[in-house]
């Protein structure tokens, strides 16, 4: 068995190992899908949820209109 260094890709996931921890993302996978269906030149859209929003299973918040 040989040591090939730090893992970079695993099962389609990008792996970034650093002193702060191990981070996993699918940026390359998403970019490949957009290229495959010729959507890589499309305009980006805003995310419908604020970045950094914490989600939980608790039902303490106000009811939302799901049709919006």
Backbone as ProteinMPNN parsed JSONL, in Angstrom:
{"seq_chain_A": "XXXXXXXXXXXXXXXXXXXXXXXXXXXXXXXXXXXXXXXXXXXXXXXXXXXXXXXXXXXXXXXXXXXX", "coords_chain_A": {"N_chain_A": [[0.85, -1.166, 0.0], [0.549, 2.231, -0.794], [1.231, 5.623, 0.109], [-0.478, 8.263, -1.181], [-0.569, 10.937, -0.686], [-2.442, 13.904, 0.278], [-5.985, 13.612, 0.089], [-7.868, 14.636, -2.689], [-10.099, 14.433, -4.427], [-13.052, 12.515, -4.02], [-15.298, 10.122, -4.803], [-16.697, 11.936, -6.479], [-16.78, 14.183, -4.889], [-15.242, 17.17, -3.807], [-12.438, 17.476, -1.783], [-10.963, 19.263, 0.777], [-8.282, 19.425, 2.741], [-7.047, 20.848, 5.627], [-5.307, 22.713, 8.236], [-7.372, 23.786, 9.702], [-9.443, 22.003, 9.397], [-11.43, 19.493, 7.662], [-12.898, 20.081, 4.605], [-15.697, 19.714, 2.521], [-17.018, 19.871, -0.728], [-19.126, 20.32, -3.666], [-18.462, 21.738, -5.948], [-17.091, 21.345, -8.442], [-18.55, 19.185, -9.489], [-21.113, 20.363, -9.814], [-20.444, 22.36, -11.67], [-19.648, 20.752, -13.829], [-22.105, 19.519, -14.483], [-23.611, 21.777, -15.286], [-22.118, 22.512, -17.543], [-22.436, 20.228, -19.115], [-25.155, 20.334, -19.838], [-25.176, 22.638, -21.264], [-25.502, 25.048, -19.825], [-23.704, 26.613, -18.591], [-23.092, 29.201, -19.292], [-25.201, 30.692, -18.51], [-27.037, 33.289, -16.774], [-26.46, 33.998, -13.356], [-28.558, 33.409, -10.494], [-30.038, 34.902, -7.617], [-29.724, 33.521, -4.327], [-32.444, 31.956, -2.742], [-32.533, 32.042, 0.021], [-31.168, 33.56, 2.899], [-27.657, 33.783, 3.227], [-25.875, 31.849, 5.584], [-27.998, 31.301, 7.26], [-29.424, 29.541, 9.913], [-30.854, 26.403, 10.099], [-33.436, 24.547, 11.693], [-35.162, 21.822, 13.328], [-37.074, 22.515, 15.09], [-40.266, 23.863, 15.892], [-40.773, 26.701, 16.377], [-41.051, 29.155, 15.176], [-42.88, 31.708, 13.277], [-45.744, 30.867, 11.243], [-45.348, 30.242, 7.771], [-46.176, 31.437, 4.471], [-46.471, 29.142, 2.095], [-46.885, 29.46, -0.597], [-45.549, 31.623, -1.573]], "CA_chain_A": [[0.0, 0.0, 0.0], [1.359, 3.443, -0.868], [0.605, 6.882, 0.51], [-0.519, 9.14, -2.349], [-0.719, 12.319, -0.238], [-3.767, 14.335, 0.704], [-7.084, 13.302, -0.811], [-8.4, 15.829, -3.347], [-11.439, 14.076, -4.915], [-13.524, 11.212, -3.569], [-16.677, 9.856, -5.242], [-17.29, 13.149, -7.029], [-16.722, 15.276, -3.922], [-13.951, 17.829, -3.636], [-12.034, 17.424, -0.379], [-9.878, 20.19, 1.097], [-7.788, 19.142, 4.077], [-6.146, 21.895, 6.114], [-5.17, 22.734, 9.691], [-8.663, 24.149, 10.289], [-10.355, 20.868, 9.308], [-11.685, 18.911, 6.351], [-14.05, 20.724, 3.981], [-16.187, 18.96, 1.371], [-17.971, 20.611, -1.551], [-19.421, 19.716, -4.958], [-18.364, 22.804, -6.942], [-16.711, 20.788, -9.737], [-19.684, 18.385, -9.951], [-22.138, 21.285, -10.284], [-19.93, 22.996, -12.887], [-19.712, 19.744, -14.894], [-23.518, 19.363, -14.866], [-23.989, 22.967, -16.048], [-21.45, 22.419, -18.842], [-23.056, 19.118, -19.867], [-26.44, 20.76, -20.38], [-24.922, 23.935, -21.888], [-26.061, 26.114, -18.999], [-22.607, 27.264, -17.882], [-23.043, 30.62, -19.663], [-26.435, 31.338, -18.048], [-26.895, 34.269, -15.697], [-26.677, 33.471, -12.007], [-29.721, 33.928, -9.78], [-29.841, 35.047, -6.18], [-30.149, 32.408, -3.488], [-33.708, 32.343, -2.103], [-32.401, 32.06, 1.475], [-30.012, 34.351, 3.306], [-26.477, 32.989, 3.538], [-25.602, 31.744, 7.007], [-29.209, 31.03, 8.017], [-29.401, 28.262, 10.611], [-32.116, 25.678, 10.008], [-33.639, 23.602, 12.783], [-36.396, 21.062, 13.262], [-38.015, 23.026, 16.084], [-41.381, 24.597, 15.287], [-41.005, 27.864, 17.246], [-41.222, 30.37, 14.392], [-44.213, 31.981, 12.734], [-46.132, 30.095, 10.066], [-44.981, 30.903, 6.515], [-47.032, 31.164, 3.335], [-45.666, 28.309, 1.199], [-47.144, 29.805, -2.002], [-44.696, 32.742, -1.989]], "C_chain_A": [[0.902, 1.238, 0.0], [0.546, 4.652, -0.43], [0.681, 7.837, -0.672], [-0.73, 10.603, -1.961], [-2.138, 12.627, 0.193], [-4.81, 14.011, -0.36], [-7.633, 14.601, -1.394], [-9.826, 15.6, -3.845], [-11.798, 12.699, -4.408], [-14.983, 11.076, -3.939], [-17.385, 11.119, -5.723], [-17.29, 14.342, -6.095], [-15.317, 15.857, -3.909], [-13.637, 17.869, -2.144], [-10.852, 18.355, -0.187], [-9.472, 19.964, 2.543], [-6.789, 20.215, 4.482], [-6.041, 21.799, 7.631], [-6.49, 23.051, 10.383], [-9.66, 22.999, 10.246], [-10.461, 20.346, 7.885], [-12.968, 19.528, 5.808], [-14.409, 19.961, 2.717], [-17.166, 19.834, 0.602], [-18.162, 19.89, -2.886], [-19.358, 20.757, -6.071], [-18.053, 22.245, -8.329], [-17.856, 19.962, -10.314], [-20.778, 19.285, -10.526], [-21.705, 21.975, -11.578], [-19.973, 22.025, -14.06], [-21.137, 19.529, -15.383], [-23.968, 20.554, -15.709], [-23.364, 22.942, -17.441], [-22.104, 21.355, -19.707], [-24.357, 19.537, -20.537], [-26.392, 22.171, -20.957], [-25.593, 25.087, -21.134], [-24.97, 26.878, -18.26], [-22.483, 28.742, -18.209], [-24.292, 31.381, -19.206], [-26.141, 32.34, -16.932], [-27.193, 33.614, -14.352], [-27.908, 34.124, -11.385], [-29.391, 34.01, -8.299], [-30.337, 33.806, -5.448], [-31.421, 32.819, -2.756], [-33.659, 32.362, -0.583], [-31.131, 32.839, 1.822], [-28.853, 33.434, 3.667], [-26.232, 32.993, 5.041], [-26.825, 31.474, 7.867], [-29.122, 29.641, 8.642], [-30.794, 27.637, 10.539], [-32.224, 24.716, 11.175], [-34.984, 22.913, 12.616], [-37.448, 21.599, 14.231], [-39.055, 23.914, 15.398], [-41.739, 25.812, 16.144], [-41.323, 29.124, 16.471], [-42.629, 30.555, 13.887], [-44.48, 31.143, 11.493], [-45.822, 30.911, 8.805], [-45.97, 30.522, 5.423], [-46.2, 30.418, 2.289], [-45.894, 28.621, -0.276], [-46.264, 30.947, -2.487], [-43.439, 32.274, -2.659]], "O_chain_A": [[1.903, 1.28, 0.715], [-0.675, 4.687, -0.584], [1.773, 8.186, -1.121], [-1.04, 11.427, -2.822], [-2.936, 11.723, 0.441], [-4.548, 14.121, -1.558], [-7.839, 15.567, -0.66], [-10.676, 16.479, -3.701], [-10.949, 11.808, -4.367], [-15.822, 11.83, -3.446], [-18.553, 11.337, -5.4], [-17.758, 15.416, -6.474], [-14.328, 15.128, -3.989], [-14.484, 18.254, -1.338], [-9.853, 18.255, -0.899], [-10.229, 20.274, 3.463], [-5.81, 20.465, 3.779], [-6.623, 20.901, 8.24], [-6.71, 22.637, 11.521], [-10.638, 23.017, 10.993], [-9.673, 20.716, 7.015], [-14.004, 19.501, 6.472], [-13.531, 19.602, 1.932], [-18.04, 20.465, 1.196], [-17.43, 18.949, -3.192], [-20.116, 20.672, -7.037], [-18.696, 22.64, -9.302], [-18.111, 20.032, -11.516], [-21.312, 19.006, -11.6], [-22.519, 22.154, -12.484], [-20.3, 22.428, -15.177], [-21.355, 19.371, -16.584], [-24.63, 20.375, -16.731], [-24.016, 23.314, -18.416], [-22.302, 21.562, -20.904], [-24.633, 19.142, -21.67], [-27.424, 22.821, -21.12], [-26.176, 25.984, -21.742], [-25.27, 27.702, -17.396], [-21.827, 29.475, -17.469], [-24.428, 32.573, -19.481], [-25.127, 32.244, -16.241], [-28.084, 32.772, -14.245], [-28.253, 35.258, -11.716], [-28.552, 33.261, -7.799], [-31.259, 33.13, -5.904], [-31.481, 33.917, -2.203], [-34.669, 32.675, 0.049], [-30.137, 32.768, 1.099], [-29.046, 32.42, 4.338], [-26.368, 34.028, 5.694], [-26.709, 31.421, 9.092], [-28.782, 28.674, 7.961], [-31.788, 28.276, 10.882], [-31.226, 24.134, 11.601], [-35.837, 23.368, 11.854], [-38.601, 21.169, 14.187], [-38.747, 24.625, 14.442], [-42.879, 25.941, 16.589], [-41.821, 30.086, 17.056], [-43.477, 29.675, 14.042], [-43.554, 30.758, 10.78], [-46.013, 32.127, 8.783], [-46.534, 29.428, 5.438], [-45.318, 31.009, 1.666], [-45.172, 28.103, -1.129], [-46.226, 31.224, -3.686], [-42.616, 33.092, -3.067]]}, "name": "protein", "num_of_chains": 1, "seq": "XXXXXXXXXXXXXXXXXXXXXXXXXXXXXXXXXXXXXXXXXXXXXXXXXXXXXXXXXXXXXXXXXXXX"}
